[in-house]
Amino acid sequence: MSRILIVEDEIAIAELEKDYLELSGFEVEMETTGDGGEVRAIEEEFDLVILDLMLPNVDGFEICKKIRAVKNIPILMVSAKKDDIDKIRGLGLGADDYITKPFSPSELVARVKAHLARYDRLIGSGAKDNEIIEIRGIKIDKTARRVYVNNEEKSFTTKEFDLLTFLAENPNHVYTKEELFQEIWDMESIGDIATVTVHIKKIREKIEFNTSKPQYIETIWGVGYRFKV
């Protein structure tokens, strides 16, 4: 049974989310303060965190940043703020998804299931030999889920790693943002493709010598992206 932490200061909303998730077979814990949620998310074992943006004591951005520094579990950020800048900031800090209030509980459950299913597939590999991709100074260890750039290890979130690996495994192929979103996030009908742009930017910051003139992940204007070999 997957264990989920809800960090939400509006108790009625948290309890509604908890009820729907428990009906879907999840074990759910709640925290109503930012500092309390931060401690539990980091110190306890959870499979996914649903994180409100506006919280007492510590906001969701800071909590997301601290969780991502030590764990790769899925993080779903929730907020009543609809501004794209908040979405971009949250995704840039490592959140896997951003849901704007109000939303239906069934939508939340669908997103939780999609993120957990993909995460389970990624960490459940039974391969005995490490699968390695090496391209012009970049080494991607698919089995260990580690990335090295000129022999220096770089830290990648789950989705950043997935996106980089997919592009590297399909070099010189141009993919649209919609195609990449469907492939990596596995959710064709829900979510925001702006997350693709954010993740490409974060990947470039880690693998490119000059992000203004990328040598690996190229932007094909009006179409999408490709990994150049």
GIGI-V475349 format. One line per field, one symbol per residue. ss: DSSP state (2 for helix, 1 for strand, 0 for the rest). Layout:
ss=???
//
This chain:
ss=0011111000222222222222200011111002222222222000011111000000022222222222000111111000022222222200001111000022222222222222222220000000011110011110000111100111000222222222222000001022222222200000000222222222222220002220001111000111100
//
